[in-house]
Structure formats: C-alpha cells, structure tokens
Amino acid sequence: MIKYIGSKRALLGHVTAAISASLPEGGRVCDLFSGSARVGHALKKQGFRVWSNDHNAYAHTLATAYVQADRERWQDRAQAVLAELRAVKPDAGWFTKAYCEDARFFHPDNGAIIDAMRDRIAALSLEPELEAIALVSLMEAADRVDSTAGLQMAYMKSWASRALKPLELRMPDILPGVVGGPCKATHADAVEIAPRIEADLVYLDPPYNQHSYLGNYHCWESLVLWDKPETYGVANKRIDVKTRKSAFNSRPGIAPALEAVIAGLKAPNLVVSFNDEGYLTRDQLVGMLSGRGEVQVIEIQRPRYVGARIGIHNPKGEKVGAVGRLRNVEYLFVVGERRVTLAA
C-alpha cells in the first residue's frame, strides 16, 4: 500500500485485536476515516463485513479496491486491464509538467508513463470497482518510484534512487468476498454520514492535528480525479487545498466535530485511534466517549514519522530546525456496553 502518515501498519495487530475482542462473533465494522484502507482490508481478510468511508477521492478509491471489490469478480478482468496499461507508450502531459518538472515528485520518464496510463484508464470507461483497482495499481506503482520523504509537501533536492527505476504495475491484493455480505466504500464527510451508519462497531481514526491529508497527498487526489487543476506553491498543490478544509485539522474545530460524530453514531461499540501529538488530550477523549459506555485505553509507544526524525529543512535543502522528540504515544480507546479482555 502507499506510504501514509498516520498509517496503522505497525498498529494493525492492536487495532484488529481490539475490534475482534469487542465483536467475538464477527459482524459489521465501519471505518469512518479510512485513509489508506489498511484497516478495512485487514478486517475484511478476517471475515468482518466492512464499510469504509473517507472524504478524499483517492482514499475512497483505495477503499473501493481494497474493501468493496471482491477478488472472484474482478481478478481476471483486472489482470487484463493491467496488461493493456503496461503496453501503452509514454506520453508526457499534465501530470509530468505539474509533478515532474514544475515540482520534482517523480522522474519525468515515469511521469510520461503515468500520464499515458491514466489517460488510457479514462478512455476505457471501466466499471467503478474495476477502475478503482486499475487506479490503485497505478497509484502504488507511482508511490514506489517517488522522490519524497513520504509526504507530497516537498521533494528531494536530488532524485531518490528509487525515482530512477522504471514504474511497474502490480496487481493489488484484492480479497475474496466475505460470508456476511458485501462490503462497501463511501465518499462522504464523517460528520454528515455518521447518523446513517449501520454497524456493530465503528472505528474512528480522525486527523488529529494541523496536517491535512489532502495537502499531504494532493498528487494522488489529482491522479484519481484527473481534473488537471490549477496548482500553487513549491509543492504544486491543488488550488482546492486552500478551500477544502477539515474541522479535524483545526484546534478549535476538532472537538465539536468529533463530538458530533460520536453523538450521531448509533453503533453499540467504538474503537478510537488517537495520538498524543493531537489537539485533544487523553482525558478529553475519555470524557467524550464515557457517555457511550465502558472506556478502556491502550497506550502504545511508537517512533515518530520519518519526516519528524529527519528534521525541518528550507526549500534549499538546508536544515533549519532541531529534531524534537523521537517517539510518541498512540492511544486506542475501546468503548462498549461491557468491558472486554484486551491483549497486553
């Protein structure tokens, strides 16, 4: 899957164990802020019926492929589409200009391939799930040859060694359908959709500070939407990064937004991920959640993301800030009508 700040790759065992402890007989789980779709994919693999949601188009595409699409329906056709895409001739266009020349997130040789493949996907007019699989394959292929430290806020002064490798499409790990019924992916604002959620458990992993996922992964949003937007700044961000703001990225906005989500949900069980670098404290979150039932808290020590460990640099690549702490605490809040037995 793509490199992703806040990814639960290293915490996946903790998250899925907490959900399994809350739902020992299985059931339907909604991942309301699905992001990279890593959690939804893991839960579907375990047999849960999953509903993934996110307000960014690229995240919805990831969830459509990794959660909603079923292997038995799409595997053969997806392989055929990927074979067709591998045969296209490079054709430099908007993506190459924006993200390989004006900004240097990808090498121009790979940019020309990305442009050609994305144009071909658009021309094929595929069914939504099949198109999502093709787009995820292209997104992940581009991610493997990028020239960043993991965020599309800045790029390396010199090409990263991986950026000089040729882009290679691979088949995403699409899972078989689950016995309980179809999984699904939706593209909606969390506050607005919360009252409509039908699930046995809702997993909440909201943005927790000022870092916008749209701003951090604007190249993926443009690749998926293929709307070739106006861009700005050194990073050539989409112009709508300035206007598509989330209350969860605001210190005064996050508490009312999260409270609205929690109040709107009718699910009997919640599991909430948060971080001690976030705008809300552990005590504030326990206070918000305590009206929903028993609140248990797991604390997990983790290294900070690679950008924090590298330090702050100016546009010339010069280090201008000191590295702060190297570790943080990830919290898991497990909420339900009964206390559950959680792994150490």
Secondary structure, DSSP 8 states (H G I E B T S, - for coil): ----TT--TTTHHHHHHHHHHH-TT--EEEESS-TTSHHHHHHHHTT-EEEEE-SSHHHHHHHIIIIIS-HHHHHHHHHHHHHHHHT------HHHIIIIIIS-SB-HHHHHHHHHHHHHHHHHT--HHHHHHHHHHHHHHHHHTB-SSSSTT---SS--GGGGS-------------TT---EEE---HHHHGGG---SEEEE----SS--HHHHTHHHHHHHH-----EETTTTEEGGGGT---GGGSHHHHHHHHHHHHHH---SEEEEEEETTSSS-HHHHHHHHGGGSEEEEEEEEEE--HHHHH--B-TTS-B-S----SEEEEEEEEEESS------
